[in-house]
C-alpha cells in the first residue's frame, strides 16, 4: 500500500522536475522527443558484441542531467527498478555463447559475457534517455509533441487520459485496499477471492466514472474531436539542439571513438 | 430574454432497471431566477438535472430551454445555453492542465484561438483561479477544483447554470467563498443540493422533489419554514432557522 503511494508521489516528482526553468526544459518538446528517438535508434542499431562503441553515447544523458538540473541518484534508482527485465533477457547469453571473443591479458572473455554487457549498457542508455525526456519535458508536453508530429490523435488522447486518471484510479484502489485492511483480522479476508471482488468493484466504479466523464465532455460540446490550443514554434536553439545531437549520434554510430583514440595513442607512443 | 426560460412539462423517466426516477415533473423558470431543487436521496434530483442539458432525453413529457424543445436537433444549442457543473470536479476536469480544460468547451464551439484565449483568462479570473492556469487538475485542492470546474462552464458563456451539489466536500470558508461567487452571477441558476443554508443564501425559489414528483414549489422562505412539509420529504429546517443550542441552554438557566 505504501508502495503504491510512494510510486504516485514519484510520478508527481517527475512532473515537478519538468516544470523547472532551465535551458533543457525550455526547449521545444518536439525536438527533445525526436532527439531521444534518434539516440535510441543509434544505440540499438549496434552489433550484438559492441561495447566500446556504445560508451561515448553516455555523453548525452550526462550532459542533459547537468543542463536540466536533474537528480542523478533519483534517475539511477528508477533505472535500477527496470534493470531486472534487461538482466533476465541478457543473463543466458554467457551460458549459451561460450566462444572466447576477447583476451584481456590472462583473462579470456566469452562472446556471451560481451553481449550481456552490451545489452546492459544499451538498456541503461535507452532507459535513461527516456526518463530524461519525461523529467525534462513532462508527459503532457511529450504527448503534445507526439500530436504535433502526427501521431494518431486517439492514441495521444488515450495517453493523456491515462495520465490524468491514473491518480484518481489509484486513489480509489487505495481506499478499497484500506477499507479491506481495516476489517481483516488474522489474515482472514485478505484472500484471493476478496481480491477478485475488489478488482471487479474497481472496474465497475471506473466504468461509472468513465460514463460521467463522457457526459461532462458532451455537456461542453464534445463531438468526437479534442482540440488543443497550444501554439508552438521552433526557435534557433531548438533546431540547433536537434541537429547538433543527431549529427553527433550519427558520427558516434559510424566511428568507434574509443577505438580511434586508442589507435591515435598507439601511433603517438610508437 | 426568452432564451433564459427553462420549462419542464410532465417529465417522466424510468431507468432501464425499472426504477421510476421521474414521474411527471413540471415547472417553469424565468430569466435570472435562482432556484433550489431539494429532496431526499433518490428523489430524482440528479436525473432531473441530467435532462436539463440533454445528457438524458425525456421518455415522456417535454423540456424546453429558451423556448426550444429539447431534442436531437436542438441538442448542441441547448448544451451551449445550459452550463452544467457536475458534482465531482474530477469528472469534469479531464484535460491535462487547467488551461486546456477551460478551453475545451469554447474550442468545441469552434471559436477562433485568440478569442478562446481571452475567454479562458476571463473565466479563470472570474472565479479567482488565474494563478492555477498551468497546473494539472489532480494537483488542485477540492475548492480549487470546484472553482476551475465552474470556470470551465463559464467559458462557454451559458445563459443558464445547472449545478449538482456545488458545496459538497468544501470546507466552511471555501463554501462561503463559493456562495459569494454564485451570488454575483446573473445567470438563471438551478442548484440541486442538501445544503439548505446555501439555499437560504442563494435561491429565492425552492422546488422540493419527492418520489419523482414535485412536492412543493414556492418562495424559499415559505418552504424552508414549513416543518411538516420538510419532514415529509426527509428534510429539515436549515440550521440557521433552528434554535441555537447554546442560546437555548442559556435562556433555560435564566428562567
Interface residues (C-beta under 8 A of the other chain):
Chain A: X12 X15 X140 X143 X160 X161 X163 X164 X165 X167 X168 X209 X212 X213 X215 X216 X217 X218 X219 X220 X221 X222 X223 X226 X227 X228 X229 X230 X231
Chain B: X50 X53 X55 X76 X79 X80 X83 X84 X86 X88 X90 X91 X92 X94 X95 X96 X97 X99 X100 X103 X104 X105 X107 X108 X109 X113 X116 X117 X136 X137 X138 X139 X152 X153 X156
